[in-house]
């Protein structure tokens, strides 16, 4: 059976129905899992105390955490700075629980943009709350124009991402104003932008990977970037086989 890849789906309110939330996720994540031979399973981010998160994670072979709002800074011991964006604390609570359960069950995780940030926070790291105001001479990390295409380069160190892409440097898109500041214990930096902003982290055995750019937008037209999804599905399959 193909690896089952859970994709975490946050709530969204639509203007025509502002009182009833919907769970949603971009089709690009689903597209990457399907094209990579995995079976996507959409997971609603439930924050209620009795939410069946344990059972949900047990059904998976791998978990993808997606992009979105800023994690609440009190989760990593800081007060909010003026440049902090919108936060969704209910989403934070649900994702923190999912991440901790997945780690206990040794399920591979891939975090993209906010997904990387919340993984880092959940496991003991912290964040740069606002790159423009905290990192002098930073690049423009909220690119203008189409976000399907590359905006700046990143340098890759040995690890999951470099193995997947087969390059020491790649061009990536960028759509964020926060980043990892100090990686969580047991994690190392495996990609950086020219201005020093951290663009990827992973744990010691490369079963938990965070990527700051949005490969899911690029792999719609870039088969090389799709190798990130393919490598993650393969990782989930290998891990499933030895559990």
C-alpha positions as CSV (number, residue, x, y, z in Angstrom):
1,X,0.0,0.0,0.0
2,X,1.4,3.5,-0.8
3,X,2.5,5.6,2.1
4,X,-0.3,7.6,3.7
5,X,0.8,11.2,4.0
6,X,-1.3,13.4,6.3
7,X,-1.6,17.1,5.3
8,X,-2.7,19.3,8.2
9,X,-5.6,21.5,7.2
10,X,-6.3,24.8,9.2
11,X,-9.6,26.6,9.5
12,X,-10.6,29.4,7.1
13,X,-13.7,31.6,7.2
14,X,-15.1,32.7,3.8
15,X,-16.8,36.1,3.3
16,X,-20.1,34.5,2.1
17,X,-20.3,32.3,5.3
18,X,-18.4,34.2,8.0
19,X,-19.8,32.2,10.9
20,X,-18.9,28.7,9.9
21,X,-15.2,27.7,9.4
22,X,-14.0,25.4,6.7
23,X,-10.9,23.3,6.8
24,X,-8.7,23.9,3.7
25,X,-5.3,23.2,2.1
26,X,-3.8,24.2,-1.2
27,X,-4.1,21.6,-4.0
28,X,-0.4,21.9,-4.6
29,X,0.4,19.9,-1.5
30,X,-2.0,17.1,-2.6
31,X,-0.6,17.3,-6.1
32,X,2.9,16.7,-4.9
33,X,2.0,13.7,-2.7
34,X,-0.1,12.0,-5.5
35,X,2.6,12.6,-8.2
36,X,5.2,11.1,-5.8
37,X,3.2,7.9,-5.3
38,X,1.7,8.7,-1.9
39,X,-1.8,8.6,-0.6
40,X,-2.9,12.1,0.7
41,X,-5.0,12.2,3.8
42,X,-6.4,15.6,4.8
43,X,-6.3,16.2,8.6
44,X,-8.5,18.9,10.2
45,X,-6.6,20.8,12.8
46,X,-8.8,20.2,15.8
47,X,-7.8,22.0,19.0
48,X,-10.5,20.6,21.4
49,X,-9.1,18.7,24.4
50,X,-11.0,15.5,23.2
51,X,-9.8,15.7,19.6
52,X,-8.8,12.3,18.3
53,X,-5.3,13.5,17.3
54,X,-3.5,10.3,18.5
55,X,-5.7,8.1,16.3
56,X,-5.3,10.5,13.4
57,X,-1.5,10.4,13.6
58,X,-1.4,6.6,14.1
59,X,-3.2,6.3,10.7
60,X,-0.3,8.1,8.9
61,X,3.1,7.1,7.6
62,X,4.2,10.8,7.3
63,X,2.9,14.3,8.2
64,X,3.1,17.6,6.3
65,X,2.7,20.9,8.1
66,X,1.8,23.7,5.8
67,X,2.2,27.5,5.5
68,X,0.1,30.2,7.2
69,X,0.0,32.7,10.1
70,X,2.7,33.5,12.6
71,X,3.1,31.2,15.6
72,X,2.3,33.0,18.9
73,X,5.6,34.3,20.3
74,X,4.7,33.4,23.9
75,X,5.1,29.7,22.8
76,X,8.9,30.3,22.7
77,X,9.1,32.7,25.6
78,X,9.0,36.1,23.8
79,X,6.7,39.1,23.9
80,X,5.1,40.2,20.5
81,X,7.2,42.7,18.6
82,X,5.6,45.4,16.4
83,X,6.3,43.5,13.2
84,X,4.5,40.4,14.3
85,X,1.7,39.4,11.9
86,X,-1.7,37.7,12.5
87,X,-1.6,34.7,14.8
88,X,-4.0,31.7,15.1
89,X,-3.6,30.3,18.6
90,X,-6.1,27.5,18.1
91,X,-4.1,26.3,15.1
92,X,-0.9,26.6,17.2
93,X,-2.5,24.3,19.9
94,X,-3.6,21.7,17.4
95,X,-0.3,21.6,15.5
96,X,1.8,21.5,18.6
97,X,-0.1,18.4,19.7
98,X,0.2,16.8,16.3
99,X,3.9,17.4,16.1
100,X,4.6,15.9,19.6
101,X,2.5,12.9,18.9
102,X,4.1,12.3,15.5
103,X,7.5,12.6,17.2
104,X,6.6,10.1,19.9
105,X,5.4,7.7,17.2
106,X,8.5,8.3,15.1
107,X,6.5,9.4,12.1
108,X,8.4,11.5,9.5
109,X,7.4,15.1,9.3
110,X,7.9,17.8,6.6
111,X,7.2,21.4,7.6
112,X,6.9,24.1,4.9
113,X,7.2,27.8,5.7
114,X,5.0,28.2,8.9
115,X,5.2,24.4,9.1
116,X,9.0,24.6,9.6
117,X,8.6,27.3,12.2
118,X,6.0,25.6,14.3
119,X,8.0,22.3,14.2
120,X,11.0,24.3,15.5
121,X,8.9,25.9,18.3
122,X,7.2,22.7,19.3
123,X,10.5,20.9,19.8
124,X,12.3,23.7,21.7
125,X,13.6,26.3,19.2
126,X,12.6,29.9,18.6
127,X,11.9,32.3,15.8
128,X,12.9,35.7,14.3
129,X,9.5,37.4,14.6
130,X,10.0,39.9,11.8
131,X,13.0,39.7,9.4
132,X,12.8,43.3,8.0
133,X,13.0,44.8,11.5
134,X,15.4,42.3,13.1
135,X,17.9,41.3,10.5
136,X,19.9,44.3,9.0
137,X,20.4,44.2,5.3
138,X,18.1,41.2,4.8
139,X,16.9,40.3,1.3
140,X,13.3,40.8,0.3
141,X,11.7,37.6,1.7
142,X,8.2,38.5,0.7
143,X,8.6,38.4,-3.0
144,X,6.5,40.5,-5.3
145,X,4.9,39.0,-8.4
146,X,4.2,35.3,-9.0
147,X,5.2,33.1,-6.1
148,X,5.4,30.1,-8.3
149,X,8.9,31.1,-9.4
150,X,12.3,31.7,-7.8
151,X,13.4,34.9,-6.2
152,X,16.8,34.2,-4.5
153,X,19.3,31.5,-4.0
154,X,20.0,29.3,-1.0
155,X,23.1,27.3,-0.2
156,X,22.5,23.7,0.8
157,X,24.5,21.7,3.4
158,X,24.6,17.9,3.4
159,X,21.2,16.5,4.4
160,X,17.7,15.6,3.2
161,X,17.1,18.7,1.0
162,X,20.5,18.6,-0.8
163,X,20.1,14.8,-1.3
164,X,16.7,15.3,-2.8
165,X,17.6,18.2,-5.1
166,X,21.1,17.0,-6.0
167,X,22.6,20.4,-5.8
168,X,24.7,22.6,-3.5
169,X,22.8,25.8,-4.4
170,X,19.2,26.3,-5.7
171,X,16.9,29.2,-6.6
172,X,13.8,29.3,-4.5
173,X,10.7,31.4,-4.1
174,X,10.0,33.3,-0.9
175,X,6.9,34.3,1.0
176,X,7.7,34.9,4.7
177,X,8.7,37.5,7.2
178,X,9.6,35.1,10.0
179,X,12.3,32.5,10.2
180,X,14.0,30.1,12.5
181,X,16.4,31.9,14.9
182,X,17.8,29.1,17.1
183,X,17.1,25.5,15.9
184,X,15.5,23.2,18.3
185,X,17.8,20.8,20.2
186,X,18.9,17.9,18.0
187,X,18.4,20.0,14.8
188,X,20.9,21.5,12.4
189,X,20.7,24.1,9.7
190,X,20.9,22.6,6.1
191,X,20.1,25.6,4.0
192,X,20.7,29.4,4.3
193,X,19.9,32.4,2.1
194,X,22.7,34.8,1.2
195,X,21.7,37.1,4.0
196,X,22.1,34.4,6.6
197,X,18.4,33.7,7.0
198,X,17.8,30.0,7.8
199,X,16.0,28.2,5.0
200,X,16.0,24.6,6.1
201,X,16.6,22.5,9.2
202,X,16.4,18.8,10.0
203,X,17.0,16.5,12.9
204,X,19.9,14.1,13.3
205,X,18.4,11.2,11.4
206,X,16.7,13.5,8.8
207,X,13.2,12.2,9.6
208,X,11.9,15.7,10.6
209,X,12.6,18.3,7.9
210,X,11.7,22.0,7.7
211,X,11.9,24.1,4.6
212,X,11.3,27.8,4.7
213,X,10.4,28.4,1.0
214,X,7.4,27.0,-0.8
215,X,8.5,24.0,-2.9
216,X,4.8,23.0,-3.3
217,X,4.2,26.1,-5.4
218,X,7.3,25.5,-7.5
219,X,6.8,21.7,-8.1
220,X,3.7,22.5,-10.0
221,X,6.0,23.4,-12.9
222,X,9.5,22.3,-11.7
223,X,10.1,18.5,-11.6
224,X,13.4,19.0,-9.8
225,X,11.6,20.7,-6.9
226,X,9.1,17.8,-6.9
227,X,11.9,15.6,-5.7
228,X,11.4,17.1,-2.2
229,X,7.9,15.6,-2.2
230,X,9.1,12.3,-3.7
231,X,11.9,12.0,-1.2
232,X,9.6,12.6,1.7
233,X,7.1,10.0,0.4
234,X,10.0,7.5,0.0
235,X,11.2,8.3,3.5
236,X,7.7,7.7,4.9
237,X,7.6,4.3,3.0
238,X,11.0,3.2,4.4
239,X,10.1,4.2,7.9
240,X,6.8,2.4,7.6
241,X,8.6,-0.8,6.5
242,X,10.8,-0.9,9.6
243,X,8.2,0.0,12.2
